[in-house]
Amino acid sequence: MGKRNTSQYANFGSLPLHNDKSKNEIDIIADMGTKVLFVECKTHINNPTDIDKFKSAVNNYGGSGSKSLFVTYFPTDKDNSIKEKFSDNYMPNFAYNYKKPEYINCNELNSYINKILYTINKK
């Protein structure tokens, strides 16, 4: 199984509403061929329950075979409750280098996504 440039294979879609009220918003849904990748993008995480809400939406719409990724602008490693919440949900977090906003390395994110796609989901 070779690695691929994920930006070439992502197909974007939207979630159907089950009723008139939208419960969860998903920023990006990418069909990666054999897996579905759900991505949540935030500047920073205000509340650890944001991670639970996203994980719930991923499980609801994607099932146990789907993948998830939380992308933030600011790092989350200084807040222990947020680190613990990512760990509890087996959810990876990618943070851009906020100290150098002009330098956003897309290859780094692409490599990280490929790593996520080829790991087995924990239960």
C-alpha positions as CSV (number, residue, x, y, z in Angstrom):
1,M,0.0,0.0,0.0
2,G,1.8,3.1,-1.2
3,K,1.4,6.6,0.1
4,R,-0.4,9.1,-2.0
5,N,-1.0,12.8,-2.2
6,T,-4.3,13.1,-0.4
7,S,-5.1,16.4,-1.9
8,Q,-5.6,14.7,-5.3
9,Y,-8.1,12.1,-4.0
10,A,-10.3,14.1,-1.7
11,N,-13.9,14.3,-2.8
12,F,-16.0,16.7,-0.7
13,G,-19.6,16.3,0.3
14,S,-22.2,17.3,2.8
15,L,-24.2,15.5,5.4
16,P,-28.0,15.1,5.0
17,L,-30.1,16.6,7.8
18,H,-32.2,14.1,9.8
19,N,-34.6,16.9,10.8
20,D,-34.9,20.6,10.6
21,K,-32.2,21.2,13.3
22,S,-28.5,20.7,12.5
23,K,-26.8,19.0,15.5
24,N,-23.2,19.0,14.4
25,E,-21.3,20.7,11.7
26,I,-18.4,18.9,10.0
27,D,-15.9,21.2,8.3
28,I,-14.5,18.7,5.8
29,I,-15.6,15.2,4.7
30,A,-13.2,13.6,2.3
31,D,-13.7,10.3,0.5
32,M,-10.2,8.8,0.4
33,G,-11.1,5.8,-1.7
34,T,-11.3,3.1,1.0
35,K,-11.9,5.3,4.0
36,V,-13.8,8.5,4.9
37,L,-11.9,11.2,6.6
38,F,-13.7,13.8,8.8
39,V,-11.8,17.0,9.6
40,E,-12.7,19.6,12.1
41,C,-10.9,23.0,11.8
42,K,-10.6,25.5,14.6
43,T,-8.3,28.4,15.6
44,H,-8.2,27.0,19.1
45,I,-10.3,24.7,21.3
46,N,-12.3,26.6,24.0
47,N,-13.9,23.6,25.5
48,P,-12.9,19.9,25.6
49,T,-16.5,19.0,24.9
50,D,-15.9,20.2,21.3
51,I,-13.8,17.1,20.8
52,D,-16.6,14.8,22.2
53,K,-19.2,16.5,19.9
54,F,-17.0,16.0,16.8
55,K,-16.2,12.4,17.7
56,S,-19.9,11.7,18.2
57,A,-20.7,13.2,14.7
58,V,-17.9,11.1,13.1
59,N,-19.3,7.9,14.7
60,N,-22.8,8.8,13.8
61,Y,-22.2,9.6,10.1
62,G,-19.0,7.6,9.4
63,G,-19.0,4.6,11.6
64,S,-16.1,2.7,13.1
65,G,-14.1,2.5,9.9
66,S,-13.9,6.2,9.3
67,K,-11.0,8.4,10.3
68,S,-11.0,11.8,12.1
69,L,-8.6,14.7,12.4
70,F,-8.8,17.8,14.5
71,V,-6.8,20.7,12.9
72,T,-6.0,23.7,15.0
73,Y,-4.0,26.9,14.4
74,F,-2.7,27.1,18.0
75,P,-1.2,24.1,19.7
76,T,-3.3,22.2,22.2
77,D,-0.5,20.5,24.2
78,K,-0.4,23.0,27.0
79,D,-4.0,22.2,28.2
80,N,-4.0,18.9,30.0
81,S,-7.8,18.5,29.8
82,I,-7.7,18.9,26.0
83,K,-4.8,16.5,25.6
84,E,-6.6,14.0,27.8
85,K,-9.8,14.4,25.7
86,F,-7.9,13.7,22.4
87,S,-6.3,10.7,24.0
88,D,-9.6,9.4,25.4
89,N,-11.2,9.6,21.9
90,Y,-8.2,8.2,20.1
91,M,-8.3,11.4,18.0
92,P,-5.2,12.9,16.3
93,N,-4.6,16.7,16.4
94,F,-2.6,18.6,13.9
95,A,-1.5,22.2,14.9
96,Y,0.1,24.6,12.5
97,N,3.2,26.6,13.5
98,Y,1.4,29.6,14.8
99,K,4.7,31.4,15.5
100,K,5.3,31.6,11.7
101,P,1.9,32.1,10.1
102,E,3.5,32.8,6.7
103,Y,4.9,29.3,6.8
104,I,2.2,26.6,6.5
105,N,3.8,23.4,5.3
106,C,1.1,21.5,3.4
107,N,3.4,18.6,2.8
108,E,3.7,18.1,6.6
109,L,-0.1,18.0,6.9
110,N,-0.3,15.7,3.9
111,S,2.2,13.3,5.5
112,Y,0.2,13.4,8.8
113,I,-3.1,12.5,7.0
114,N,-1.4,9.6,5.2
115,K,-0.2,8.3,8.5
116,I,-3.7,8.5,10.0
117,L,-5.3,6.8,7.0
118,Y,-3.1,3.7,7.3
119,T,-3.4,3.1,11.0
120,I,-6.0,0.8,12.5
121,N,-8.7,2.4,14.6
122,K,-8.7,1.6,18.3
123,K,-12.0,0.7,19.9
